[in-house]
């Protein structure tokens, strides 16, 4: 039972990390898009 809970927690933590990374990548791409739009 204890091992099962640890596995669930690890999967949840990995999911959270993936969501944060995706959010950062989206923010960076939007920032780059705005910068290139300003240059024109």
PDB file of N, CA, C and O in Angstrom:
ATOM      1  N   UNK A   1       0.832  -1.208   0.000  1.00  0.00           N
ATOM      2  CA  UNK A   1       0.000   0.000   0.000  1.00  0.00           C
ATOM      3  C   UNK A   1       0.868   1.260   0.000  1.00  0.00           C
ATOM      4  O   UNK A   1       0.597   2.209  -0.735  1.00  0.00           O
ATOM      5  N   UNK A   2       1.910   1.258   0.829  1.00  0.00           N
ATOM      6  CA  UNK A   2       2.775   2.444   0.897  1.00  0.00           C
ATOM      7  C   UNK A   2       3.466   2.701  -0.441  1.00  0.00           C
ATOM      8  O   UNK A   2       3.574   3.843  -0.887  1.00  0.00           O
ATOM      9  N   UNK A   3       3.942   1.602  -1.086  1.00  0.00           N
ATOM     10  CA  UNK A   3       4.631   1.751  -2.366  1.00  0.00           C
ATOM     11  C   UNK A   3       3.686   2.313  -3.432  1.00  0.00           C
ATOM     12  O   UNK A   3       4.088   3.143  -4.247  1.00  0.00           O
ATOM     13  N   UNK A   4       2.441   1.862  -3.423  1.00  0.00           N
ATOM     14  CA  UNK A   4       1.457   2.331  -4.389  1.00  0.00           C
ATOM     15  C   UNK A   4       1.257   3.841  -4.264  1.00  0.00           C
ATOM     16  O   UNK A   4       1.201   4.549  -5.270  1.00  0.00           O
ATOM     17  N   UNK A   5       1.148   4.330  -3.034  1.00  0.00           N
ATOM     18  CA  UNK A   5       0.970   5.775  -2.818  1.00  0.00           C
ATOM     19  C   UNK A   5       2.191   6.553  -3.300  1.00  0.00           C
ATOM     20  O   UNK A   5       2.052   7.634  -3.872  1.00  0.00           O
ATOM     21  N   UNK A   6       3.383   6.010  -3.073  1.00  0.00           N
ATOM     22  CA  UNK A   6       4.609   6.680  -3.532  1.00  0.00           C
ATOM     23  C   UNK A   6       4.611   6.761  -5.060  1.00  0.00           C
ATOM     24  O   UNK A   6       4.981   7.790  -5.625  1.00  0.00           O
ATOM     25  N   UNK A   7       4.205   5.695  -5.722  1.00  0.00           N
ATOM     26  CA  UNK A   7       4.158   5.694  -7.189  1.00  0.00           C
ATOM     27  C   UNK A   7       3.181   6.727  -7.721  1.00  0.00           C
ATOM     28  O   UNK A   7       3.470   7.427  -8.691  1.00  0.00           O
ATOM     29  N   UNK A   8       2.024   6.819  -7.082  1.00  0.00           N
ATOM     30  CA  UNK A   8       1.035   7.828  -7.492  1.00  0.00           C
ATOM     31  C   UNK A   8       1.602   9.236  -7.314  1.00  0.00           C
ATOM     32  O   UNK A   8       1.424  10.098  -8.174  1.00  0.00           O
ATOM     33  N   UNK A   9       2.291   9.461  -6.185  1.00  0.00           N
ATOM     34  CA  UNK A   9       2.857  10.779  -5.907  1.00  0.00           C
ATOM     35  C   UNK A   9       3.930  11.131  -6.935  1.00  0.00           C
ATOM     36  O   UNK A   9       4.003  12.268  -7.403  1.00  0.00           O
ATOM     37  N   UNK A  10       4.766  10.141  -7.285  1.00  0.00           N
ATOM     38  CA  UNK A  10       5.827  10.388  -8.273  1.00  0.00           C
ATOM     39  C   UNK A  10       5.211  10.731  -9.634  1.00  0.00           C
ATOM     40  O   UNK A  10       5.666  11.656 -10.308  1.00  0.00           O
ATOM     41  N   UNK A  11       4.173   9.983 -10.037  1.00  0.00           N
ATOM     42  CA  UNK A  11       3.507  10.282 -11.312  1.00  0.00           C
ATOM     43  C   UNK A  11       2.911  11.679 -11.287  1.00  0.00           C
ATOM     44  O   UNK A  11       3.002  12.409 -12.274  1.00  0.00           O
ATOM     45  N   UNK A  12       2.301  12.061 -10.170  1.00  0.00           N
ATOM     46  CA  UNK A  12       1.709  13.394 -10.036  1.00  0.00           C
ATOM     47  C   UNK A  12       2.797  14.470 -10.136  1.00  0.00           C
ATOM     48  O   UNK A  12       2.620  15.481 -10.817  1.00  0.00           O
ATOM     49  N   UNK A  13       3.921  14.241  -9.452  1.00  0.00           N
ATOM     50  CA  UNK A  13       5.019  15.218  -9.470  1.00  0.00           C
ATOM     51  C   UNK A  13       5.572  15.378 -10.888  1.00  0.00           C
ATOM     52  O   UNK A  13       5.838  16.495 -11.332  1.00  0.00           O
ATOM     53  N   UNK A  14       5.745  14.255 -11.599  1.00  0.00           N
ATOM     54  CA  UNK A  14       6.250  14.326 -12.981  1.00  0.00           C
ATOM     55  C   UNK A  14       5.260  15.090 -13.860  1.00  0.00           C
ATOM     56  O   UNK A  14       5.667  15.900 -14.693  1.00  0.00           O
ATOM     57  N   UNK A  15       3.967  14.835 -13.676  1.00  0.00           N
ATOM     58  CA  UNK A  15       2.953  15.561 -14.438  1.00  0.00           C
ATOM     59  C   UNK A  15       3.008  17.052 -14.190  1.00  0.00           C
ATOM     60  O   UNK A  15       2.894  17.848 -15.122  1.00  0.00           O
ATOM     61  N   UNK A  16       3.184  17.434 -12.923  1.00  0.00           N
ATOM     62  CA  UNK A  16       3.291  18.864 -12.585  1.00  0.00           C
ATOM     63  C   UNK A  16       4.504  19.490 -13.257  1.00  0.00           C
ATOM     64  O   UNK A  16       4.416  20.588 -13.806  1.00  0.00           O
ATOM     65  N   UNK A  17       5.645  18.790 -13.214  1.00  0.00           N
ATOM     66  CA  UNK A  17       6.874  19.313 -13.829  1.00  0.00           C
ATOM     67  C   UNK A  17       6.676  19.498 -15.330  1.00  0.00           C
ATOM     68  O   UNK A  17       7.077  20.516 -15.895  1.00  0.00           O
ATOM     69  N   UNK A  18       6.050  18.504 -15.974  1.00  0.00           N
ATOM     70  CA  UNK A  18       5.807  18.595 -17.425  1.00  0.00           C
ATOM     71  C   UNK A  18       4.925  19.803 -17.741  1.00  0.00           C
ATOM     72  O   UNK A  18       5.192  20.534 -18.695  1.00  0.00           O
ATOM     73  N   UNK A  19       3.871  20.016 -16.939  1.00  0.00           N
ATOM     74  CA  UNK A  19       2.992  21.166 -17.177  1.00  0.00           C
ATOM     75  C   UNK A  19       3.745  22.483 -17.024  1.00  0.00           C
ATOM     76  O   UNK A  19       3.546  23.405 -17.814  1.00  0.00           O
ATOM     77  N   UNK A  20       4.609  22.577 -16.014  1.00  0.00           N
ATOM     78  CA  UNK A  20       5.393  23.809 -15.809  1.00  0.00           C
ATOM     79  C   UNK A  20       6.325  24.049 -16.992  1.00  0.00           C
ATOM     80  O   UNK A  20       6.440  25.174 -17.478  1.00  0.00           O
ATOM     81  N   UNK A  21       6.992  22.988 -17.454  1.00  0.00           N
ATOM     82  CA  UNK A  21       7.912  23.127 -18.597  1.00  0.00           C
ATOM     83  C   UNK A  21       7.150  23.583 -19.840  1.00  0.00           C
ATOM     84  O   UNK A  21       7.617  24.463 -20.564  1.00  0.00           O
ATOM     85  N   UNK A  22       5.972  22.986 -20.094  1.00  0.00           N
ATOM     86  CA  UNK A  22       5.165  23.388 -21.251  1.00  0.00           C
ATOM     87  C   UNK A  22       4.768  24.860 -21.134  1.00  0.00           C
ATOM     88  O   UNK A  22       4.808  25.593 -22.123  1.00  0.00           O
ATOM     89  N   UNK A  23       4.389  25.292 -19.939  1.00  0.00           N
ATOM     90  CA  UNK A  23       4.025  26.692 -19.721  1.00  0.00           C
ATOM     91  C   UNK A  23       5.184  27.632 -20.004  1.00  0.00           C
ATOM     92  O   UNK A  23       5.004  28.683 -20.619  1.00  0.00           O
ATOM     93  N   UNK A  24       6.381  27.248 -19.553  1.00  0.00           N
ATOM     94  CA  UNK A  24       7.571  28.075 -19.789  1.00  0.00           C
ATOM     95  C   UNK A  24       7.863  28.153 -21.287  1.00  0.00           C
ATOM     96  O   UNK A  24       8.166  29.228 -21.806  1.00  0.00           O
ATOM     97  N   UNK A  25       7.773  27.018 -21.983  1.00  0.00           N
ATOM     98  CA  UNK A  25       8.041  27.014 -23.430  1.00  0.00           C
ATOM     99  C   UNK A  25       7.034  27.879 -24.175  1.00  0.00           C
ATOM    100  O   UNK A  25       7.410  28.584 -25.111  1.00  0.00           O
ATOM    101  N   UNK A  26       5.773  27.842 -23.785  1.00  0.00           N
ATOM    102  CA  UNK A  26       4.754  28.679 -24.428  1.00  0.00           C
ATOM    103  C   UNK A  26       5.060  30.156 -24.182  1.00  0.00           C
ATOM    104  O   UNK A  26       4.964  30.974 -25.097  1.00  0.00           O
ATOM    105  N   UNK A  27       5.429  30.497 -22.938  1.00  0.00           N
ATOM    106  CA  UNK A  27       5.748  31.892 -22.621  1.00  0.00           C
ATOM    107  C   UNK A  27       6.949  32.374 -23.424  1.00  0.00           C
ATOM    108  O   UNK A  27       6.945  33.498 -23.926  1.00  0.00           O
ATOM    109  N   UNK A  28       7.974  31.542 -23.553  1.00  0.00           N
ATOM    110  CA  UNK A  28       9.156  31.927 -24.330  1.00  0.00           C
ATOM    111  C   UNK A  28       8.820  32.115 -25.807  1.00  0.00           C
ATOM    112  O   UNK A  28       9.294  33.059 -26.439  1.00  0.00           O
ATOM    113  N   UNK A  29       8.003  31.218 -26.354  1.00  0.00           N
ATOM    114  CA  UNK A  29       7.661  31.345 -27.776  1.00  0.00           C
ATOM    115  C   UNK A  29       6.820  32.599 -28.018  1.00  0.00           C
ATOM    116  O   UNK A  29       6.991  33.273 -29.034  1.00  0.00           O
ATOM    117  N   UNK A  30       5.913  32.914 -27.091  1.00  0.00           N
ATOM    118  CA  UNK A  30       5.126  34.145 -27.232  1.00  0.00           C
ATOM    119  C   UNK A  30       6.024  35.371 -27.144  1.00  0.00           C
ATOM    120  O   UNK A  30       5.840  36.334 -27.889  1.00  0.00           O
ATOM    121  N   UNK A  31       6.996  35.335 -26.234  1.00  0.00           N
ATOM    122  CA  UNK A  31       7.928  36.451 -26.088  1.00  0.00           C
ATOM    123  C   UNK A  31       8.745  36.643 -27.365  1.00  0.00           C
ATOM    124  O   UNK A  31       8.921  37.771 -27.826  1.00  0.00           O
ATOM    125  N   UNK A  32       9.244  35.550 -27.935  1.00  0.00           N
ATOM    126  CA  UNK A  32      10.012  35.628 -29.182  1.00  0.00           C
ATOM    127  C   UNK A  32       9.150  36.162 -30.312  1.00  0.00           C
ATOM    128  O   UNK A  32       9.617  36.955 -31.130  1.00  0.00           O
ATOM    129  N   UNK A  33       7.882  35.728 -30.364  1.00  0.00           N
ATOM    130  CA  UNK A  33       6.969  36.183 -31.409  1.00  0.00           C
ATOM    131  C   UNK A  33       6.729  37.688 -31.284  1.00  0.00           C
ATOM    132  O   UNK A  33       6.713  38.404 -32.285  1.00  0.00           O
ATOM    133  N   UNK A  34       6.542  38.168 -30.038  1.00  0.00           N
ATOM    134  CA  UNK A  34       6.340  39.610 -29.823  1.00  0.00           C
ATOM    135  C   UNK A  34       7.584  40.404 -30.212  1.00  0.00           C
ATOM    136  O   UNK A  34       7.482  41.467 -30.824  1.00  0.00           O
ATOM    137  N   UNK A  35       8.762  39.883 -29.853  1.00  0.00           N
ATOM    138  CA  UNK A  35      10.007  40.585 -30.201  1.00  0.00           C
ATOM    139  C   UNK A  35      10.165  40.677 -31.721  1.00  0.00           C
ATOM    140  O   UNK A  35      10.529  41.731 -32.244  1.00  0.00           O
ATOM    141  N   UNK A  36       9.893  39.579 -32.430  1.00  0.00           N
ATOM    142  CA  UNK A  36      10.062  39.612 -33.880  1.00  0.00           C
ATOM    143  C   UNK A  36       9.003  40.536 -34.522  1.00  0.00           C
ATOM    144  O   UNK A  36       9.254  41.151 -35.558  1.00  0.00           O
ATOM    145  N   UNK A  37       7.836  40.618 -33.899  1.00  0.00           N
ATOM    146  CA  UNK A  37       6.777  41.507 -34.410  1.00  0.00           C
ATOM    147  C   UNK A  37       7.188  42.980 -34.235  1.00  0.00           C
ATOM    148  O   UNK A  37       6.914  43.820 -35.092  1.00  0.00           O
ATOM    149  N   UNK A  38       7.852  43.271 -33.102  1.00  0.00           N
ATOM    150  CA  UNK A  38       8.311  44.643 -32.843  1.00  0.00           C
ATOM    151  C   UNK A  38       9.389  45.055 -33.848  1.00  0.00           C
ATOM    152  O   UNK A  38       9.436  46.207 -34.279  1.00  0.00           O
ATOM    153  N   UNK A  39      10.259  44.100 -34.218  1.00  0.00           N
ATOM    154  CA  UNK A  39      11.378  44.411 -35.112  1.00  0.00           C
ATOM    155  C   UNK A  39      10.880  44.861 -36.489  1.00  0.00           C
ATOM    156  O   UNK A  39      11.501  45.702 -37.139  1.00  0.00           O
ATOM    157  N   UNK A  40       9.742  44.285 -36.928  1.00  0.00           N
ATOM    158  CA  UNK A  40       9.233  44.610 -38.262  1.00  0.00           C
ATOM    159  C   UNK A  40       8.674  46.015 -38.341  1.00  0.00           C
ATOM    160  O   UNK A  40       8.208  46.436 -39.400  1.00  0.00           O
TER     161      UNK A  40
END
